[in-house]
Amino acid sequence: MWSVLWAAVRSKAPYVTFPVAFVVGLVGSQLERALRGDPPATAQEEKSISEQREDRKLQEIAGEDLTQVVSLKDKLEFAPRAVLNRNRPEKS
């Protein structure tokens, strides 16, 4: 008789456990809200770290002239030399 009872309890456990866990969670969240009080309403959500970084970078380059760039010919000096100098002509 006990084995039949335990088999029934095991097979019906998810149907009993989920509603009990749901009610416990709901009661707990309502109790926490009542004890802490409602959070103050903020006018604007805080920005994420990536948004703050993007804003800072935009402010840094705001005063620069972005049309003045280094020529590609000048950049060749700092590029690593190709193997056996086959891919790049020598500068004179």
Contacts in CASP RR format, 6 or more apart in sequence:
PFRMAT RR
TARGET T0000
AUTHOR 0000-0000-0000
METHOD contacts of the structure
MODEL  1
MWSVLWAAVRSKAPYVTFPVAFVVGLVGSQLERALRGDPPATAQEEKSIS
EQREDRKLQEIAGEDLTQVVSLKDKLEFAPRAVLNRNRPEKS
47 55 0 8 1.000
76 88 0 8 1.000
76 91 0 8 1.000
77 91 0 8 1.000
81 88 0 8 1.000
82 88 0 8 1.000
END
